[in-house]
Amino acid sequence: MTDPTAMETRPRDDLSIRAAQEEIDRWIRTIGVRYFDEMTNLAQLVEEVGEVARILSRTCGEQSSKPGESPGDLGDELADVLFVTICLANQSGIDLTEALRKNLDKKTERDATRHRDNQKLQ
């Protein structure tokens, strides 16, 4: 019998949004036991975005790190944001691949010349 918590192996460099949604759902149901409720996941998302802000304020902004403090791993924190975002999408029945396509179409139509014509970006 195979270990029910073992995750399917797939190439590390090939993880589509849809595949990530499926893999995270499988992880939640086997290792995570169940999804946190949406409000808990919202709080987790805000916490993780705060971690991203802390790192960026110390590495790109004017904030300094405390003595002995490591700025942290931005990639890991962004992955945490993505993980919780995917959890919220999964429990809300949202296909993020389709939602992102629609969002990019909306932005493309709305902003076709907006940024190119913005003098502040020249």
Backbone bond lengths (Angstrom), bond angles and torsions (degrees), N, CA, C in turn:
res aa  C-N    CA-C-N  psi(-1)  N-CA   C-N-CA  omega(-1)  CA-C   N-CA-C  phi
1 M - - - 1.456 - - 1.532 108.69 -
2 T 1.322 116.48 139.65 1.456 120.10 -179.75 1.517 110.80 -86.03
3 D 1.316 114.65 157.10 1.461 121.61 178.72 1.525 108.99 -70.29
4 P 1.347 119.14 120.18 1.473 120.84 -177.67 1.517 112.62 -66.46
5 T 1.327 118.23 -16.60 1.466 120.24 179.77 1.516 112.09 -91.49
6 A 1.340 117.72 -7.31 1.463 120.56 -179.34 1.529 109.11 -68.69
7 M 1.298 115.51 131.57 1.457 121.11 -179.88 1.524 109.16 -88.80
8 E 1.313 116.05 142.54 1.457 121.46 175.58 1.522 108.28 -59.50
9 T 1.310 116.58 135.82 1.460 119.17 178.57 1.515 108.79 -88.27
10 R 1.290 116.42 140.45 1.452 123.37 176.29 1.514 107.15 -146.26
11 P 1.338 117.44 161.29 1.464 118.64 -179.90 1.523 111.23 -54.51
12 R 1.302 116.73 135.60 1.465 121.98 -176.41 1.527 112.24 -66.22
13 D 1.322 117.88 -23.13 1.461 119.67 -176.20 1.531 112.94 -98.83
14 D 1.319 118.10 6.84 1.459 120.97 -176.62 1.526 109.71 -128.79
15 L 1.324 115.50 84.73 1.460 119.82 -179.97 1.525 107.79 -133.54
16 S 1.334 115.18 96.73 1.462 119.73 178.68 1.527 108.81 -70.23
17 I 1.307 115.82 168.05 1.465 119.83 176.71 1.527 109.87 -61.50
18 R 1.319 116.63 -44.55 1.463 120.39 179.89 1.528 110.88 -61.88
19 A 1.330 116.89 -43.56 1.464 120.68 178.59 1.525 110.60 -64.36
20 A 1.330 116.79 -37.61 1.469 120.12 177.72 1.524 110.21 -64.22
21 Q 1.331 117.09 -41.49 1.464 119.59 177.95 1.526 110.49 -60.73
22 E 1.322 116.67 -42.59 1.460 120.45 179.85 1.531 111.41 -67.23
23 E 1.329 116.28 -43.55 1.465 120.13 -178.22 1.528 111.44 -66.70
24 I 1.315 117.35 -40.62 1.465 120.19 178.20 1.521 110.46 -67.16
25 D 1.326 117.48 -38.72 1.462 119.45 176.83 1.529 110.36 -61.71
26 R 1.321 116.83 -43.21 1.466 121.26 178.02 1.537 110.12 -62.68
27 W 1.338 117.08 -42.26 1.459 121.59 179.66 1.534 110.43 -62.67
28 I 1.324 116.26 -45.79 1.469 120.50 -179.98 1.520 110.46 -59.51
29 R 1.318 117.01 -45.06 1.467 121.04 -175.34 1.531 113.59 -74.30
30 T 1.336 117.95 -19.94 1.464 119.50 -179.44 1.522 112.64 -105.52
31 I 1.320 116.96 -45.46 1.466 121.34 -175.58 1.530 111.18 -100.88
32 G 1.303 116.43 -41.59 1.459 120.70 -177.07 1.523 114.07 -82.35
33 V 1.303 118.79 -5.19 1.460 127.65 179.27 1.526 111.45 74.02
34 R 1.326 118.37 -56.03 1.464 121.82 179.01 1.519 108.09 -160.71
35 Y 1.318 115.00 166.44 1.465 119.82 175.48 1.523 108.89 -71.35
36 F 1.336 116.38 142.30 1.462 120.16 166.51 1.524 106.30 -66.20
37 D 1.329 117.70 157.50 1.455 118.52 176.78 1.534 109.14 -66.61
38 E 1.315 115.87 163.32 1.460 121.08 -173.98 1.525 113.18 -58.89
39 M 1.320 117.87 -38.45 1.468 119.65 -179.53 1.527 111.22 -68.68
40 T 1.322 117.50 -36.70 1.467 120.32 175.61 1.523 109.46 -65.68
41 N 1.338 117.07 -42.89 1.461 119.46 177.85 1.523 111.52 -64.89
42 L 1.324 117.85 -35.49 1.466 119.96 175.16 1.528 109.98 -61.59
43 A 1.324 117.03 -45.08 1.469 120.41 178.29 1.524 110.19 -61.55
44 Q 1.343 116.88 -40.67 1.468 120.65 177.89 1.529 110.40 -63.08
45 L 1.328 117.16 -41.01 1.457 121.38 179.44 1.526 111.06 -62.12
46 V 1.316 116.17 -45.84 1.469 120.42 179.00 1.529 110.02 -61.63
47 E 1.322 116.94 -41.66 1.466 121.11 178.53 1.534 110.97 -61.32
48 E 1.325 116.65 -44.86 1.462 119.91 -179.06 1.529 111.80 -67.99
49 V 1.338 117.83 -39.31 1.460 120.71 175.94 1.528 109.44 -62.32
50 G 1.330 117.33 -36.18 1.460 121.23 175.29 1.518 112.03 -61.84
51 E 1.323 116.91 -37.75 1.468 120.38 176.94 1.525 110.79 -65.18
52 V 1.329 117.09 -39.85 1.465 121.05 175.98 1.527 109.21 -61.71
53 A 1.324 116.83 -45.42 1.465 121.05 179.75 1.523 111.30 -61.53
54 R 1.337 117.45 -41.12 1.463 121.07 179.77 1.519 110.32 -60.92
55 I 1.322 116.89 -46.53 1.462 120.35 -179.47 1.524 111.02 -62.85
56 L 1.337 116.64 -47.94 1.461 119.95 -177.92 1.521 112.40 -66.64
57 S 1.331 117.58 -34.97 1.463 119.06 179.53 1.527 111.22 -67.03
58 R 1.343 116.42 -25.99 1.461 120.33 -179.87 1.527 112.88 -91.93
59 T 1.322 117.28 -28.61 1.460 119.63 -177.26 1.526 113.09 -97.85
60 C 1.323 118.42 -29.38 1.463 121.78 -178.37 1.523 112.49 -118.48
61 G 1.303 116.44 -19.61 1.460 120.89 -178.10 1.518 111.68 -100.59
62 E 1.298 115.15 -163.12 1.461 121.17 -174.59 1.521 114.02 -94.22
63 Q 1.318 117.38 -5.21 1.463 121.08 179.94 1.522 109.49 -74.56
64 S 1.331 116.90 139.65 1.467 120.40 176.43 1.516 109.52 -102.32
65 S 1.321 115.08 156.11 1.456 120.54 176.45 1.519 109.40 -78.20
66 K 1.315 116.09 152.65 1.458 121.28 174.86 1.521 108.22 -71.18
67 P 1.321 118.70 155.10 1.472 120.14 178.57 1.528 110.44 -54.55
68 G 1.335 115.89 129.38 1.452 121.53 178.70 1.514 114.73 81.08
69 E 1.334 117.49 -4.48 1.463 121.25 -178.31 1.527 110.11 -85.36
70 S 1.317 115.78 130.75 1.456 121.39 173.08 1.526 107.38 -84.26
71 P 1.327 117.74 140.00 1.465 117.96 -179.96 1.525 112.57 -63.38
72 G 1.315 118.45 -25.81 1.458 121.63 -179.80 1.510 111.44 105.40
73 D 1.306 115.26 175.44 1.455 122.69 -176.38 1.521 108.81 -105.33
74 L 1.325 116.97 102.76 1.461 121.88 -177.00 1.526 111.48 -59.30
75 G 1.321 117.47 -42.24 1.461 120.15 179.42 1.517 112.29 -59.81
76 D 1.342 116.48 -42.80 1.459 120.51 179.23 1.525 111.07 -64.80
77 E 1.313 117.32 -41.12 1.467 120.55 -179.81 1.526 111.23 -69.00
78 L 1.330 117.72 -39.09 1.462 119.64 175.76 1.523 110.57 -64.63
79 A 1.326 117.34 -36.60 1.464 120.59 176.05 1.526 110.61 -64.80
80 D 1.338 117.44 -37.00 1.472 120.23 175.78 1.525 110.69 -62.44
81 V 1.344 117.06 -42.07 1.470 121.22 177.34 1.529 109.73 -60.62
82 L 1.322 115.98 -45.07 1.463 120.54 179.75 1.523 111.24 -64.01
83 F 1.328 117.75 -41.57 1.462 122.13 179.53 1.527 110.62 -59.06
84 V 1.322 117.46 -49.34 1.468 120.24 -177.93 1.527 110.50 -68.97
85 T 1.321 117.35 -37.05 1.466 120.85 176.21 1.523 110.31 -60.13
86 I 1.324 116.52 -43.35 1.461 120.88 178.42 1.520 110.47 -65.87
87 C 1.318 117.81 -39.00 1.475 119.93 175.94 1.524 110.46 -58.54
88 L 1.315 117.43 -46.44 1.467 121.02 179.45 1.521 111.01 -62.15
89 A 1.321 117.01 -41.44 1.470 120.46 177.98 1.526 110.31 -63.69
90 N 1.321 116.71 -45.90 1.465 120.04 -179.34 1.516 111.74 -59.29
91 Q 1.314 117.01 -47.51 1.455 118.60 -176.13 1.526 112.21 -75.59
92 S 1.329 117.18 -11.33 1.464 121.44 176.55 1.523 111.96 -100.93
93 G 1.335 116.66 0.70 1.460 120.61 178.89 1.521 113.76 71.71
94 I 1.319 117.39 29.83 1.465 121.65 -177.74 1.527 109.62 -100.72
95 D 1.324 115.85 127.92 1.458 122.74 172.58 1.528 105.89 -85.44
96 L 1.320 116.96 104.60 1.461 120.53 -175.71 1.526 112.97 -66.53
97 T 1.320 118.05 -27.83 1.467 120.00 176.37 1.519 109.47 -61.18
98 E 1.323 116.29 -50.23 1.464 120.86 179.71 1.530 111.27 -67.13
99 A 1.319 117.35 -40.77 1.468 120.43 179.44 1.522 111.10 -62.58
100 L 1.344 116.98 -40.38 1.466 119.83 179.51 1.521 110.87 -68.85
101 R 1.336 116.97 -39.99 1.477 119.57 176.63 1.525 110.75 -58.63
102 K 1.330 116.59 -47.97 1.470 120.69 179.89 1.527 110.71 -62.45
103 N 1.326 116.70 -40.06 1.457 121.11 -179.45 1.530 110.91 -65.11
104 L 1.333 117.05 -42.84 1.466 120.18 178.52 1.521 111.10 -65.90
105 D 1.334 117.64 -38.56 1.465 120.82 175.83 1.525 110.24 -61.11
106 K 1.324 116.67 -44.35 1.467 121.40 179.64 1.523 110.19 -60.45
107 K 1.327 116.41 -47.59 1.469 120.41 -178.99 1.531 111.26 -64.73
108 T 1.318 116.65 -39.28 1.460 120.59 -179.44 1.519 110.71 -63.14
109 E 1.326 116.61 -44.68 1.468 119.94 179.46 1.525 111.02 -68.18
110 R 1.308 117.04 -46.03 1.457 121.80 -176.46 1.527 112.41 -68.18
111 D 1.329 115.89 -38.30 1.462 119.83 -170.79 1.526 113.34 -110.09
112 A 1.332 117.21 25.76 1.461 121.15 -175.32 1.526 112.47 -50.93
113 T 1.323 117.65 -41.13 1.468 120.06 179.87 1.533 112.42 -123.30
114 R 1.305 117.07 -6.71 1.473 121.69 -173.41 1.527 112.79 -53.82
115 H 1.311 118.12 -50.36 1.461 120.20 -175.47 1.526 111.58 -76.99
116 R 1.321 116.81 -36.92 1.462 120.49 178.14 1.533 110.06 -63.00
117 D 1.332 117.73 -34.08 1.456 121.71 -178.56 1.520 113.40 -89.27
118 N 1.314 118.25 -1.74 1.460 122.23 -178.72 1.525 110.17 -78.97
119 Q 1.314 116.66 112.31 1.470 121.95 -177.67 1.538 111.49 -61.38
120 K 1.294 117.08 -28.65 1.466 120.07 179.90 1.527 112.27 -65.94
121 L 1.329 116.25 -21.63 1.466 119.76 -178.24 1.541 112.65 -97.09
122 Q 1.309 116.01 1.49 1.481 119.52 -179.00 1.508 111.34 -81.25
